[in-house]
Amino acid sequence: MGTYAIKMPDIGEGIAEVELVQWHVKPGDVVAEEQILADVMTDKANVEIPSHVAGKVVELNGKPGDVIAVGTVIIRLEVEGKGNAEPGPEPKPAPKAAQPPPLTLASSRSAPAAPASDRPLAAPAVRRRAKELGIDLGHVSGSGPDGRVTHEDLEAQSPSRGASLRFNVPARQALGTPRTGEETVPVIGLRRKIAEKMQESKRRIPHFAYVEEVDVTALEELRAQLNKRRRSERGHLTLLPFIIRAMAQALPGFPEINARYDDDAGVLTRYNAVHVGIATQTPGGLVVPVVRNAEARDLWSCASEVARLAELARAGKAAREDLVGSTITLTSLGPLGGIVTTPVINYPEVAIVGVNKVVERPVVRGGAIVIRQMMNLSSCFDHRIVDGLRAATFIQAVRACLESPATMFID
């Protein structure tokens, strides 16, 4: 028998260190070749680290939240044959991941204790889905290789099988019963990256907001007609492809807005191509996949690319190249968009366009009160680079395209 040491691989693009997010194995586990050992987080993407060989885990180095340099040994396996490393000292127990203390709730009756179970094998997307459903993976029989829990295994479960599942739902409390207890949640992985990114953006960039209302009645009529008459191979059009097209058409007149500012070097890089970041909510937090060369895409190409990127992001499968290189960002909360928002610029970009919800309301047109479909654009700009007049003129150009949508298709 020999010892095989697996090092943190070089993920590429100059990445020197990553954050350890989650172990999928523990000492004593027997792993197969290509089995996922851990999840790590780069500055943009979640990456799965597989095993190069089959063997038994004897040592883990690091705990969730640790920053690990590329080339550092992260795990040692006992393997058949010589292995690739000299046996180290007596293996130490795996560092215990920081876990929040149990949340104690006052209740007239206590829930039955669930039996303890070993950490099951499951992909990150399956773990997130299980968390959303309130399912304890330790009580789910996996049908995948080596007992790995799959999405199908989750779907096969139902609340009626209460003996085999533990749902993480607080017990119902009588009115007037005070709650007690607290929960400590480590901020690691994507959540930490989001926090760092937002802090960096607000610390570095002097934001200013500009809000304008847009009459999207004609646009919504056109969108409904196109969706009704679309061919079967074409996707459903939301508002986002129209807004992306309007931005792409307006930006050539405002090169300082389609740009990234390196304030350390004092250099503004302007781009001819329009690479639109789409702020996307995922189970793990906010990510910004990129629709590249929006200026060269038609509506359906934009729509299909937005849908493809959103699906990958929400499943935790977006590659690093899907998440880098945006030159301006578009953010929308859909029907929850409210009246006004003040979005945070995606540093080092210099602008972000925010979309608020569409509502029917009375407006004055030609001296008469009519019902129109209205929507606000709430956008923020880096005041070091973009003057207020330029920002307002840009948004007015976008507004003009959206209010007269036919002009977006005239060369």
C-alpha positions as CSV (number, residue, x, y, z in Angstrom):
1,M,0.0,0.0,0.0
2,G,1.2,3.5,-0.7
3,T,0.2,7.1,-0.1
4,Y,-1.1,9.4,-2.8
5,A,-1.2,13.1,-2.2
6,I,-3.6,15.3,-4.2
7,K,-2.6,18.9,-4.5
8,M,-4.8,22.0,-5.2
9,P,-4.6,22.0,-9.0
10,D,-3.8,25.0,-11.1
11,I,-7.2,26.2,-12.3
12,G,-5.6,28.6,-14.8
13,E,-5.9,32.3,-15.6
14,G,-3.3,33.3,-13.0
15,I,-5.3,32.1,-10.0
16,A,-2.9,31.6,-7.1
17,E,-5.3,30.6,-4.3
18,V,-8.8,29.5,-3.8
19,E,-11.3,29.2,-0.9
20,L,-12.3,25.8,0.3
21,V,-16.1,25.7,0.4
22,Q,-17.0,22.1,1.2
23,W,-15.6,18.6,1.6
24,H,-17.6,15.7,0.1
25,V,-15.5,13.1,1.8
26,K,-14.1,12.3,5.2
27,P,-11.2,10.2,6.6
28,G,-12.0,6.5,6.2
29,D,-14.1,7.0,3.0
30,V,-13.2,4.9,0.0
31,V,-13.3,7.0,-3.1
32,A,-13.3,6.2,-6.8
33,E,-11.3,7.7,-9.5
34,E,-12.9,11.0,-10.7
35,Q,-15.2,11.1,-7.6
36,I,-15.6,14.7,-6.4
37,L,-13.6,15.4,-3.2
38,A,-14.3,19.1,-2.5
39,D,-15.8,22.3,-3.8
40,V,-13.5,25.4,-4.0
41,M,-14.3,29.0,-4.9
42,T,-12.2,31.2,-7.2
43,D,-12.9,34.9,-7.5
44,K,-15.8,34.1,-9.8
45,A,-16.8,30.5,-10.0
46,N,-17.4,27.3,-7.9
47,V,-15.0,24.5,-9.0
48,E,-15.3,20.8,-8.1
49,I,-12.0,19.0,-7.3
50,P,-12.0,15.3,-8.4
51,S,-9.8,12.5,-7.2
52,H,-7.1,11.3,-9.7
53,V,-7.1,7.8,-8.3
54,A,-9.1,5.3,-6.3
55,G,-8.2,4.9,-2.6
56,K,-9.1,5.4,1.0
57,V,-9.0,8.9,2.5
58,V,-6.5,9.1,5.4
59,E,-6.1,12.9,5.8
60,L,-7.8,16.1,4.9
61,N,-6.0,19.4,5.0
62,G,-8.1,22.4,5.6
63,K,-11.6,23.3,6.6
64,P,-14.4,25.2,4.9
65,G,-13.5,28.9,4.7
66,D,-9.7,28.3,4.5
67,V,-7.8,30.0,1.7
68,I,-5.5,27.5,0.0
69,A,-2.6,28.2,-2.3
70,V,-2.4,26.3,-5.6
71,G,0.0,23.4,-5.2
72,T,-0.8,22.8,-1.6
73,V,-1.6,19.2,-0.6
74,I,-5.3,19.1,0.3
75,I,-5.9,15.3,0.8
76,R,-3.9,12.1,1.2
77,L,-5.2,8.7,0.1
78,E,-4.1,5.2,0.8
79,V,-3.8,3.5,-2.5
80,E,-2.7,0.2,-4.0
81,G,0.9,0.2,-5.1
82,K,3.6,2.8,-4.3
83,G,1.6,6.0,-4.6
84,N,3.3,9.4,-5.2
85,A,4.2,10.5,-1.7
86,E,6.1,9.3,1.4
87,P,3.7,8.4,4.2
88,G,3.4,11.4,6.5
89,P,2.9,11.5,10.3
90,E,0.1,9.6,11.8
91,P,-3.0,10.9,10.0
92,K,-4.9,13.5,12.0
93,P,-8.7,13.7,12.1
94,A,-10.1,16.0,9.5
95,P,-10.5,19.6,10.6
96,K,-14.1,20.0,11.7
97,A,-16.0,22.4,9.5
98,A,-17.5,25.4,11.3
99,Q,-21.1,24.6,12.0
100,P,-23.7,26.8,13.4
101,P,-25.0,25.9,16.8
102,P,-28.5,24.3,16.7
103,L,-31.3,26.8,16.7
104,T,-33.4,26.4,19.8
105,L,-37.1,27.3,19.5
106,A,-39.6,27.5,22.3
107,S,-42.3,25.0,21.6
108,S,-45.1,23.3,23.4
109,R,-43.7,20.0,22.2
110,S,-40.3,18.9,21.0
111,A,-39.6,17.2,17.7
112,P,-38.2,13.6,17.8
113,A,-34.5,13.4,17.5
114,A,-33.2,12.3,14.0
115,P,-30.6,9.6,13.9
116,A,-27.1,10.7,13.0
117,S,-25.8,9.7,9.6
118,D,-22.5,9.9,7.7
119,R,-22.1,12.6,5.1
120,P,-23.7,11.3,1.9
121,L,-22.3,11.7,-1.6
122,A,-24.1,14.4,-3.6
123,A,-23.3,17.1,-6.1
124,P,-23.4,20.7,-4.9
125,A,-26.6,21.4,-7.0
126,V,-28.3,18.4,-5.3
127,R,-27.2,19.6,-1.9
128,R,-28.7,23.0,-2.6
129,R,-31.9,21.5,-3.9
130,A,-32.2,19.3,-0.8
131,K,-31.7,22.4,1.4
132,E,-34.4,24.2,-0.4
133,L,-36.8,21.2,0.1
134,G,-35.8,20.8,3.7
135,I,-34.5,17.3,3.1
136,D,-31.8,15.7,5.2
137,L,-29.6,13.9,2.7
138,G,-28.5,11.5,5.4
139,H,-31.9,9.9,5.2
140,V,-32.1,9.6,1.4
141,S,-30.9,6.4,-0.4
142,G,-28.7,7.4,-3.3
143,S,-29.3,5.6,-6.6
144,G,-26.1,7.0,-8.3
145,P,-22.6,5.6,-8.5
146,D,-21.3,4.7,-5.0
147,G,-24.6,5.6,-3.5
148,R,-24.5,9.2,-4.7
149,V,-27.8,11.1,-4.2
150,T,-29.3,12.4,-7.4
151,H,-32.0,14.9,-8.3
152,E,-34.3,12.0,-9.1
153,D,-33.7,10.6,-5.6
154,L,-34.9,13.9,-4.1
155,E,-38.0,14.0,-6.4
156,A,-38.9,10.5,-5.3
157,Q,-39.2,11.7,-1.7
158,S,-42.4,13.1,-0.3
159,P,-43.5,14.6,3.1
160,S,-45.6,11.5,3.6
161,R,-42.4,9.5,4.2
162,G,-41.9,11.4,7.4
163,A,-40.1,8.5,9.1
164,S,-37.2,8.7,6.6
165,L,-36.9,12.5,6.2
166,R,-36.2,15.3,8.5
167,F,-37.6,18.6,7.4
168,N,-35.7,21.6,8.8
169,V,-38.9,23.7,9.5
170,P,-39.3,25.3,12.9
171,A,-42.2,23.9,15.0
172,R,-45.3,26.1,14.9
173,Q,-45.5,28.3,17.9
174,A,-48.5,29.6,19.7
175,L,-49.3,33.3,19.3
176,G,-47.4,35.3,21.9
177,T,-44.8,32.7,22.6
178,P,-41.4,34.4,22.4
179,R,-38.6,32.8,20.4
180,T,-35.2,32.1,21.9
181,G,-31.8,31.0,20.5
182,E,-29.6,32.3,17.8
183,E,-27.7,30.9,14.8
184,T,-24.1,31.6,13.8
185,V,-23.6,31.2,10.1
186,P,-20.1,31.3,8.6
187,V,-19.9,33.6,5.6
188,I,-17.9,31.5,3.1
189,G,-17.8,30.5,-0.5
190,L,-19.9,32.5,-2.9
191,R,-21.6,34.4,-0.1
192,R,-18.2,35.7,1.0
193,K,-17.2,36.6,-2.5
194,I,-20.4,38.6,-3.0
195,A,-19.8,40.4,0.3
196,E,-16.2,41.3,-0.7
197,K,-17.2,42.4,-4.2
198,M,-20.0,44.6,-2.8
199,Q,-17.7,46.2,-0.2
200,E,-15.0,46.8,-2.8
201,S,-17.5,48.4,-5.2
202,K,-19.0,50.7,-2.6
203,R,-15.6,51.6,-1.1
204,R,-14.0,52.4,-4.5
205,I,-16.8,53.9,-6.6
206,P,-18.7,57.1,-5.8
207,H,-22.1,56.0,-7.1
208,F,-24.8,58.3,-8.3
209,A,-28.3,57.2,-9.3
210,Y,-30.5,58.3,-12.1
211,V,-34.2,57.2,-12.4
212,E,-36.4,57.6,-15.4
213,E,-39.8,56.3,-16.3
214,V,-40.5,54.5,-19.6
215,D,-43.8,53.9,-21.4
216,V,-43.4,50.3,-22.5
217,T,-47.0,49.9,-23.8
218,A,-45.9,49.6,-27.5
219,L,-43.0,47.4,-26.5
220,E,-45.2,45.0,-24.6
221,E,-47.7,44.8,-27.5
222,L,-44.8,44.0,-29.9
223,R,-43.4,41.4,-27.5
224,A,-46.8,39.7,-27.2
225,Q,-47.1,39.6,-31.0
226,L,-43.7,38.1,-31.5
227,N,-44.2,35.5,-28.8
228,K,-47.5,34.5,-30.3
229,R,-46.1,34.2,-33.8
230,R,-42.7,32.8,-32.9
231,R,-41.5,29.6,-34.5
232,S,-41.3,26.5,-32.4
233,E,-37.5,26.6,-32.4
234,R,-37.4,30.1,-31.0
235,G,-37.5,30.9,-27.3
236,H,-39.9,33.0,-25.3
237,L,-39.1,36.7,-25.3
238,T,-39.0,38.5,-22.0
239,L,-38.3,42.2,-21.6
240,L,-34.5,41.7,-21.1
241,P,-33.6,41.0,-24.7
242,F,-35.3,44.3,-25.8
243,I,-33.4,46.2,-23.0
244,I,-30.1,44.6,-24.0
245,R,-30.7,45.6,-27.6
246,A,-31.6,49.1,-26.6
247,M,-28.4,49.4,-24.5
248,A,-26.3,48.0,-27.3
249,Q,-27.7,50.5,-29.8
250,A,-27.3,53.5,-27.4
251,L,-23.8,52.7,-26.1
252,P,-21.7,53.6,-29.2
253,G,-22.6,57.2,-28.4
254,F,-21.3,56.9,-24.8
255,P,-18.0,55.0,-25.0
256,E,-17.1,56.1,-21.4
257,I,-20.1,54.1,-20.1
258,N,-19.3,50.8,-21.9
259,A,-16.0,50.7,-20.0
260,R,-14.0,49.4,-17.1
261,Y,-11.9,51.7,-14.9
262,D,-8.7,50.5,-13.3
263,D,-8.4,53.2,-10.5
264,D,-5.2,51.8,-9.2
265,A,-3.5,52.4,-12.6
266,G,-5.7,55.4,-13.4
267,V,-6.7,53.9,-16.8
268,L,-10.1,53.7,-18.4
269,T,-10.6,51.0,-21.0
270,R,-13.4,51.6,-23.5
271,Y,-14.9,48.7,-25.4
272,N,-16.4,48.6,-28.9
273,A,-18.1,45.2,-28.2
274,V,-20.9,45.2,-25.7
275,H,-20.6,42.4,-23.2
276,V,-23.7,42.7,-20.9
277,G,-23.5,41.1,-17.4
278,I,-26.9,39.8,-16.3
279,A,-27.2,39.9,-12.5
280,T,-28.7,36.4,-11.7
281,Q,-30.0,35.2,-8.3
282,T,-29.0,31.6,-7.6
283,P,-29.5,29.4,-4.5
284,G,-26.0,30.3,-3.4
285,G,-26.2,34.0,-4.0
286,L,-25.9,36.6,-6.8
287,V,-23.7,35.9,-9.8
288,V,-23.3,37.8,-13.1
289,P,-23.0,35.7,-16.2
290,V,-22.1,37.5,-19.4
291,V,-24.0,37.9,-22.7
292,R,-21.1,38.5,-25.1
293,N,-21.3,40.7,-28.2
294,A,-24.8,41.8,-27.5
295,E,-24.4,44.3,-30.4
296,A,-24.2,41.3,-32.9
297,R,-27.2,39.4,-31.5
298,D,-30.9,39.5,-32.5
299,L,-33.7,39.3,-29.9
300,W,-33.9,35.5,-29.9
301,S,-30.2,35.0,-29.7
302,C,-30.2,37.3,-26.7
303,A,-33.1,35.5,-25.1
304,S,-31.6,32.0,-25.6
305,E,-28.3,33.1,-24.2
306,V,-29.8,34.8,-21.2
307,A,-31.8,31.6,-20.5
308,R,-28.8,29.3,-21.0
309,L,-26.6,31.3,-18.7
310,A,-29.3,31.6,-16.0
311,E,-29.8,27.8,-16.1
312,L,-26.1,27.1,-15.7
313,A,-25.7,29.7,-13.0
314,R,-28.6,28.4,-10.9
315,A,-27.4,24.8,-11.2
316,G,-23.9,25.9,-10.1
317,K,-22.4,24.8,-13.4
318,A,-21.4,28.2,-14.9
319,A,-17.8,28.1,-16.1
320,R,-15.4,30.9,-15.2
321,E,-15.5,32.1,-18.8
322,D,-19.2,32.6,-18.5
323,L,-18.8,34.9,-15.5
324,V,-16.0,37.3,-16.5
325,G,-15.5,40.1,-19.0
326,S,-18.7,42.1,-18.7
327,T,-18.4,45.8,-19.7
328,I,-21.8,46.9,-18.3
329,T,-24.4,45.1,-16.1
330,L,-28.2,44.8,-16.3
331,T,-30.1,43.9,-13.2
332,S,-33.8,43.1,-12.7
333,L,-35.9,41.8,-9.9
334,G,-38.8,41.0,-12.3
335,P,-42.3,41.4,-10.8
336,L,-40.6,42.2,-7.4
337,G,-38.7,45.1,-9.0
338,G,-40.4,47.7,-7.0
339,I,-40.6,51.4,-8.0
340,V,-37.0,52.5,-7.5
341,T,-33.8,50.7,-6.8
342,T,-30.2,51.8,-6.4
343,P,-28.1,48.9,-7.7
344,V,-24.4,48.5,-6.9
345,I,-22.0,48.9,-9.8
346,N,-20.2,45.7,-10.8
347,Y,-16.6,46.9,-10.1
348,P,-14.5,47.7,-12.2
349,E,-17.4,48.6,-14.6
350,V,-18.7,52.2,-14.4
351,A,-22.4,51.7,-14.9
352,I,-25.3,49.4,-14.1
353,V,-28.8,49.6,-15.5
354,G,-31.6,48.5,-13.2
355,V,-35.1,47.4,-14.4
356,N,-38.1,47.9,-12.2
357,K,-41.5,46.2,-12.5
358,V,-44.0,47.1,-15.2
359,V,-47.3,48.4,-13.9
360,E,-50.5,49.8,-15.5
361,R,-51.2,53.3,-14.3
362,P,-53.0,56.5,-15.6
363,V,-50.8,59.0,-17.5
364,V,-51.6,62.1,-19.4
365,R,-51.3,61.8,-23.2
366,G,-52.4,64.7,-25.5
367,G,-54.4,66.3,-22.7
368,A,-56.3,63.0,-21.9
369,I,-55.8,60.5,-19.1
370,V,-55.1,57.1,-20.5
371,I,-53.9,53.8,-19.0
372,R,-50.4,52.9,-20.0
373,Q,-47.9,50.2,-19.0
374,M,-45.1,52.0,-17.3
375,M,-41.7,50.9,-16.0
376,N,-38.8,52.7,-14.3
377,L,-35.1,52.4,-15.1
378,S,-33.0,52.9,-12.0
379,S,-29.4,53.1,-12.9
380,C,-26.1,54.0,-11.2
381,F,-22.9,55.4,-12.5
382,D,-19.3,56.0,-11.4
383,H,-19.2,59.8,-11.0
384,R,-15.4,59.8,-11.5
385,I,-15.9,58.8,-15.1
386,V,-19.5,59.5,-16.0
387,D,-20.9,63.0,-15.7
388,G,-24.6,63.5,-14.7
389,L,-25.6,64.9,-18.0
390,R,-24.0,62.1,-19.9
391,A,-25.7,59.5,-17.7
392,A,-29.1,61.1,-18.2
393,T,-28.6,61.4,-22.0
394,F,-27.6,57.7,-22.2
395,I,-30.7,56.6,-20.3
396,Q,-32.9,58.9,-22.5
397,A,-31.4,57.2,-25.5
398,V,-32.3,53.8,-24.1
399,R,-35.8,55.1,-23.2
400,A,-36.3,56.3,-26.8
401,C,-35.5,52.9,-28.2
402,L,-37.9,51.2,-25.7
403,E,-40.8,53.6,-26.3
404,S,-40.5,53.3,-30.1
405,P,-39.4,49.7,-30.4
406,A,-39.6,49.6,-34.2
407,T,-36.6,51.9,-34.3
408,M,-34.4,49.2,-32.8
409,F,-34.7,47.2,-36.0
410,I,-33.9,50.0,-38.4
411,D,-30.2,50.1,-39.5
